[in-house]
Every structure is written in C-alpha cells, then in structure tokens.
Amino acid sequence: MTIPIDETMVDILLITLSGVLINVGVHFIPVGGAPAAMAQATGIGTGTVELAAGSGLTGLLVASYMYANVEAAPLALILASGAVGSAIMIASTMFAGNLIYAYAVGVPFASAQVKYDPIVKLGSRLLGLNAEKASRQDIYISKGTAGQGLPFVCFVSGIIGALLGGAGGSLIYYVLIELYKTTPWGAANILSAAAVAGVFAFGVYYVNAVIPSYAVGGTIEGFHDPKFRRIIRKATLTSFTASILCATSAVLIAGVV
C-alpha cells in the first residue's frame, strides 16, 4: 500500500526544519554583545539578531545568485553556496574582530568557559605536542573579565553555526521560489516570486534569531559553552513551533491551501 504524500505538507516540513537549522546554527556562533565590544567577554561584539541577519543575508544573496544564474542548479549546490557565503561572512567578522583585539586593544584570546581549548588540545595531542601547555586558557584571562577575543574553538564553532544557518536559509528560499513561481502571479513575473521568497526567508532568520537571544541571555561562546547544552533543547522546540507557523503562512501566501 502506497501512502500519498502531499507536496504542500512536504514544503511546510522543509521550511520548518530549515528554521530549526537556523536556530541551532545561531547557538553555535560566539555572541559577545556589549561585554565583548569592551573586551570583557569572548565572542563577537554584537547580538544574535544582528549576526544571524548579517550572515543570513549574505548566504541568501549567494544562494539566490546561484539559483538565478546557474541553469538547472541542483539543490545541493544552492545549499552549499548559501552555507559557504554565510560562513565567509562570519569568518571575516571574527578575523577582523581578533585583529582589533590583538593589535588595538592588546589582549590575548582566552576562554573563561573551558580551561583548555578542546580543539587545540586534540590537535596538539595528534601532533605529539604538549597539549596541556598549548591549549591552556585560564592563565591568559585578564582580571575582571570573562575572557576576551575569539579563541580557536570559538572561531570553529562560529563557522559551523554559519554553515548550518546558511544552508537552512538557502533551503527556505529554494522551497519558496519553486512554490511561488507556479502561482499565477509568480508565473507572470519571476522577479516577484524571487522577491517574496527572499523576503520571507530573511524574515524566518529574524524569528529564529530572536529565540536564541532570549535563551542565551547575553553571551555564549559556542558549542563548548556549558550554557549551550542547557538551552539547546528548549530553544529547538520553541524554534520548531515558531517555524511551523512561519511555514504555514508562507504556503498560505501562495494560495495553495
């Protein structure tokens, strides 16, 4: 017996899962807010919404360009382009921030959440180096701060988060433009379908960036932060609920329900 699958439900499910992917990705990005801007905490010196919006917009621009200019571009290529575009933006931001921390503020990159950088420690052991000495963090923390700069583990975590968020946003765009261009108004003007799909995908970024901002409560260093394990489950459930409402609204706009 074959169970029929409604394409509309598949679209809603894909958009919902994409929103969850964006939400999870934001938790990976090291957010420092105002304390990081004053070199009193690790992370990028701004909030989750700004970081998600910046990286999300970059990823969407790259994904939409790939969709529009590469004939019959496969979904995997569109997702990869959006993910890489978002990752490049976040990596550039973190690199520029570390230049300022090192050469303008004059502070070392050190985490207050872990005594040893987990990635550097593992790499040092694989290379046969002194893992404890190479990855030590606590002795470099300035007094009165919760760390400063963006240590290597934060940098890697941020790139992972941007890849997840970029792929999620690109998938939303792909699903929506494929849906909207089949409607009468989308078939009449493909630019209208692309514009609505892009704006809606960008809106889902904002929704799933606000959720982590409440969960994070200020700052988070990345996947190694103890706070990450405490909040990720509840934040993911909240994101799923919010994203399914967004997905339903997106399908209603197309007039297929």
N, C-alpha and C positions, 0 to 999 in steps of 0.2 A: 504494500500500500504506500503510495507516494503522498506526502503531506505538502500541499501547495504553500509556497512562501510568498507573502505579499511584499512587493517591491517597496511599497511605502513604509512598511514596518522595518525593512532592512535599512532604508535610508535613515529612519529615526534612530535605529540602534547604532549605526555607524557614526552619526553625529554625536550621540550620547557618549559613546566610547571615546570619541575624539576629544570631547570636553573633559572627560576624566583624565585622558592622557595629558592634556594641557595643565590641568590642576596638579597632577603628580609631578610634572616637569617643573612647575614653579617652585615646588618644595625642594627640588634639587639645587636651585640657583641660590648662591650665598647672598642673602639680603642683609645689609647692614644698617640701612636707614641713616638717620642723623648721627648716631654714635660712630658709624663707620666714616662718615664725612669728616668727623673731627679726629679720626684715627684712634678712637677709643673702643672699637669693636671690629671684628673681622667682617668681610663682606663688601659688596658694592654700596656706595653711599647714597642709596635711594630705595624706594619701596617696591613691593611686589607688583603693584599695578603698573608702575612705570616700566619696570624690567620686562614684564610679560607683554606689555603693549609694544615696547620698542623691538624686542626680539620677534614678537608675533607679526608685526607689520613687515619687518624685513623678510621673514620667511614667506609670508603671503605674497609679497611682491615678486620674489624669486619663483615661487610655485605658479603664480598666475602668468608670469612671463613664459615659463616653460610650457604651460598649457596652451598659450596663445600662439607661440612661435615654433613649437616642435610638432610637426604633423603626426597625429595618432600617437602622441606621447603616452607611454604606459603609466599606469597608476604608480608603480614603484619608482619611476623616475621623477614624477611630480612630488611624491612624498619625500624622496631623498633630497631633491633640490631645496624644498622648503625647510627641511631639517638642517641641512648644511648652511643655508643662508642665515637661519636663526642662530646657529652655533657660532658662525663667524662674527656676527654682531656682538654676542655675549663675550666671546673670547677677546675681541678687540677692546670692549669696555673694561674687562678685567685686567688686560695687559696695560692699558693706559692708566687705570687706577693704581696698579702696582708701581708704575714709573713715578707717579706723583708721590706715593707713599715712600718710596725708596730715596728719590733724589730731591724732592721738595720738602717733605715732612721729616725724612731721615729716620724712619722706623723699620725694623725687620718684620718679616711676615711670620706671624706666630698665632696659633690657635689656642684658645683657653678651654676648649671643649674636650680635647684629647691631649694626653701627654706626649704621644708620638704620632707623627703623621703616618696614617696607615699605609698609604700608597708608597711613600718614600721608604718606609721601613721594610715593606715587602720587596721593593726593588733593590734596596741595599743588600738584603739577605741573598737574593738571587745572584747578585754580582759578587758576593763574598766580602762585602764591606761591613764595617761596624754599623749595624742597623740602628742600635740604640743612640749612638752619637749623631748619626746623620739625620735622624728624624726627630730629635728632641725638640719640644716646643716650649715647655713651661719656663725654661731659663731665659727665653728671649722676650717674654711678655713684659711690656712696660708697666711700671707701678700705676695703679689706679685705672687700668684698662681691662677689658675683657678680650684682649688680643688686638691685633692690628694687621692691616693689609689683607692679602688673599694668598694664604699658603697653598701648596701644590694640590692638596686634597680638595680644597675649596674650588680651585680652578677646574679640576677634572669634574667635580660634581656639577659646576655651572654649565659646562659643555654638555654633559649628559642631559641635564634639565632642558637646555635649549634644543637639543636634538629631539627630545620627546615632544616638547611643545610645538616645535616647527612642523613635525610630522603630523601631529594632531590637527593643527590649524589648516595644513595643506589638504588633509583628508576631508575636512568640513567643506573647504572651497570646492574640491573636486566633486563631492556628492551633490552640493547645491547647484553648481553650474550645469552639471549633467541633468539635474532635475528641472531647473528653470528654463533651459534652452528648449525643452519640449513643450512648454506652455505657449499659448498664443502670443503673449506679449514678449516672451523670451525669443521665440522663433522669429518674430518681426524685427527684433533688434538684439543681436547677441551681446552688444555692449551693455544693454540694460540687465541682462541675465548675469553678466560678469560683475557689474557694479553691485547688484543686490547680494550676490553670493559673497563678494569680498567684504562688504559692509557687515553682513550678518556673521561671517566667520570672525571678523575683528571684534564684533560685539560679544561673541562667545568667549574670546580671550579675556575681555574685561570681567565678565561674570566669573570665570574660573580663576581670575587673579585676585578678586576681592575676597573670595573664600579663604585662600591661604593667608591673606593679610590678617584676618581675624584669628586663624589657627596659630600662625607664627607668633603673633603678639609682639612684633618689633623686629627681632633679628633671628636669623638661622644661618648656620654655616654650610649646611649641605647634608648629604646622606649619612655622614659620620656623627652628626649632632644628635645627642640623646633625645632632643625635642622632636626630631624627625620621626622616630619610631613611636613616640607617644601620640602624635597628631595625625599621622598619615591616614589611618583607617577611618577616623571620623570625617576628616576632610574629603576623602574619596567618596564616602557615602553621600555627603552633602552635595558634592560636585555631581554625582550621578543623578540625584534628584533635580538639581537645577538644570543640568544639561538636557535631561529628557523633556523638560518644559520648553527649553530653547529649541530643541529638535522638532517638537510638535508644532511650535509656532512657525518654524521655517517651512515645514511641509504645508501648513495651512496657507501660507503666503502664495505657494504655488497653485493652490486651488485644486489639489488632488484628493482632498479628504472631504 
